[in-house]
Amino acid sequence: QVQLVESGGRLVQAGGSLRLSCAASGHSFSSYVVGWFRQAPGKEREFVAHIRWSGGSTYYTYYADSMKGRYTISRDGAKNTVYLQMNSLDPEDTAVYYCAASRSGPGLMVSVYDYGYWGQGTQVTVSS
């Protein structure tokens, strides 16, 4: 079974930075799309970013418009880990952040229904 484990969430001051990690096991990352989503209380789970591979070191990244410029998604193939670097954090970024994975598909892969595997989530709290 595919296992996804997020880590790195913590309390951080506004304007600060944080890097989340998503460690995967049980499959090869070479044929998967890995995405980050977040969900705040009373809000829908929203797409943050995803990264996908077309073989070897070739991969593609895609960001929600509101995240572009502040968030960066990356991977470490040797460690089978995907990262989400978050800069210039604002209290509005407070949410549970989830890592999700799916086999590669032709769509934009921005819906929760596009992903079949999910991590447990990690809490990010940004203080004012």
Backbone torsions as a table, in degrees:
resi	resn	phi	psi	omega
1	GLN	NA	139.9	177.9
2	VAL	-68.8	131.7	178.7
3	GLN	-120.7	131.6	177.9
4	LEU	-124.9	128.4	-178.6
5	VAL	-128.3	114.9	176.9
6	GLU	-88.4	152.4	174.9
7	SER	-155.6	165.3	175.6
8	GLY	107.6	-12.3	179.9
9	GLY	-68.8	140.6	180.0
10	ARG	-166.2	-179.9	174.0
11	LEU	-81.9	130.5	-179.9
12	VAL	-139.8	148.2	179.4
13	GLN	-77.0	150.8	176.7
14	ALA	-55.5	138.1	-177.4
15	GLY	90.3	-10.1	-178.7
16	GLY	-83.6	-176.6	-178.3
17	SER	-127.2	158.4	-178.9
18	LEU	-154.9	143.7	175.4
19	ARG	-121.5	121.7	177.0
20	LEU	-96.5	149.6	179.4
21	SER	-122.5	146.9	175.1
22	CYS	-130.7	106.2	179.4
23	ALA	-94.7	128.9	-176.9
24	ALA	-113.7	148.0	175.6
25	SER	-147.5	162.6	177.4
26	GLY	90.5	-0.3	179.4
27	HIS	-162.6	170.5	176.2
28	SER	-94.2	128.8	177.9
29	PHE	-67.4	-14.9	-173.8
30	SER	-64.6	-21.7	-178.4
31	SER	-118.8	23.3	-175.9
32	TYR	-123.4	155.7	167.8
33	VAL	-103.9	132.0	177.4
34	VAL	-119.5	127.6	-177.8
35	GLY	-124.8	159.9	172.1
36	TRP	-114.7	134.8	174.6
37	PHE	-126.9	162.6	174.7
38	ARG	-141.3	153.0	-179.2
39	GLN	-144.3	122.4	175.5
40	ALA	-100.7	156.8	179.5
41	PRO	-55.1	131.4	178.8
42	GLY	79.5	2.4	-179.6
43	LYS	-120.0	159.1	176.8
44	GLU	-74.1	154.0	174.5
45	ARG	-69.3	122.9	-173.9
46	GLU	-114.8	149.0	179.3
47	PHE	-71.5	138.1	178.6
48	VAL	-110.7	-56.6	-177.3
49	ALA	-168.6	160.6	170.9
50	HIS	-145.3	161.1	177.8
51	ILE	-135.2	140.6	-178.3
52	ARG	-143.2	159.3	-174.7
53	TRP	-118.5	147.8	173.7
54	SER	-116.9	13.0	179.8
55	GLY	118.9	143.8	179.4
56	GLY	59.5	-134.8	180.0
57	SER	-92.7	3.7	-179.8
58	THR	-80.8	127.7	177.9
59	TYR	-152.8	168.0	-178.2
60	TYR	-128.8	148.9	176.6
61	THR	-123.8	152.0	-179.6
62	TYR	-147.1	137.1	-175.8
63	TYR	-127.1	147.2	166.7
64	ALA	-64.5	145.0	-175.7
65	ASP	-55.4	-38.4	-177.5
66	SER	-71.5	-17.2	-179.1
67	MET	-96.2	-24.0	-174.2
68	LYS	-60.1	129.1	-179.5
69	GLY	100.9	-28.0	178.1
70	ARG	-106.6	-33.7	-177.9
71	TYR	-107.0	144.5	176.7
72	THR	-135.6	126.5	176.8
73	ILE	-102.0	139.8	-179.2
74	SER	-150.0	174.6	-179.5
75	ARG	-140.9	157.8	171.6
76	ASP	-127.4	99.6	-176.3
77	GLY	-61.3	-37.6	-179.0
78	ALA	-63.7	-34.4	179.9
79	LYS	-94.6	-3.2	-178.0
80	ASN	53.7	46.4	-174.5
81	THR	-132.3	139.9	174.4
82	VAL	-113.5	139.3	-176.8
83	TYR	-116.8	154.2	171.3
84	LEU	-128.9	108.4	177.2
85	GLN	-90.4	125.1	-178.2
86	MET	-119.5	124.0	-179.6
87	ASN	-119.8	162.8	178.8
88	SER	49.3	50.8	-175.4
89	LEU	-67.1	144.7	-179.0
90	ASP	-124.6	152.3	176.9
91	PRO	-52.8	-26.5	177.2
92	GLU	-66.1	-16.0	177.4
93	ASP	-81.4	-6.2	179.0
94	THR	-61.8	124.0	-177.2
95	ALA	-177.5	169.3	167.2
96	VAL	-87.3	126.8	-178.6
97	TYR	-103.1	130.2	-176.5
98	TYR	-116.6	141.4	171.3
99	CYS	-99.2	137.9	-179.5
100	ALA	-137.9	153.7	-178.6
101	ALA	-136.8	151.3	178.3
102	SER	-152.7	154.3	170.4
103	ARG	-68.1	148.3	-175.0
104	SER	-56.2	139.3	178.1
105	GLY	-139.8	167.7	-176.2
106	PRO	-81.4	-13.2	-176.5
107	GLY	-80.2	-176.0	-180.0
108	LEU	-73.5	-21.7	177.6
109	MET	58.7	53.2	-179.9
110	VAL	-119.1	1.9	179.6
111	SER	-101.9	147.2	175.9
112	VAL	-60.9	-26.7	-178.7
113	TYR	-77.1	-9.0	177.0
114	ASP	-81.2	-10.7	-173.9
115	TYR	-118.0	132.5	-177.8
116	GLY	-102.7	-13.1	-178.1
117	TYR	-124.4	134.7	-176.1
118	TRP	-134.8	147.0	172.2
119	GLY	-85.2	-177.3	-175.9
120	GLN	-84.0	-13.7	-178.6
121	GLY	91.8	151.1	176.4
122	THR	-136.1	134.2	-173.9
123	GLN	-81.8	128.0	173.1
124	VAL	-115.8	122.3	179.4
125	THR	-123.3	123.0	-179.1
126	VAL	-109.7	118.1	-178.9
127	SER	-87.8	153.2	179.7
128	SER	-87.8	NA	NA
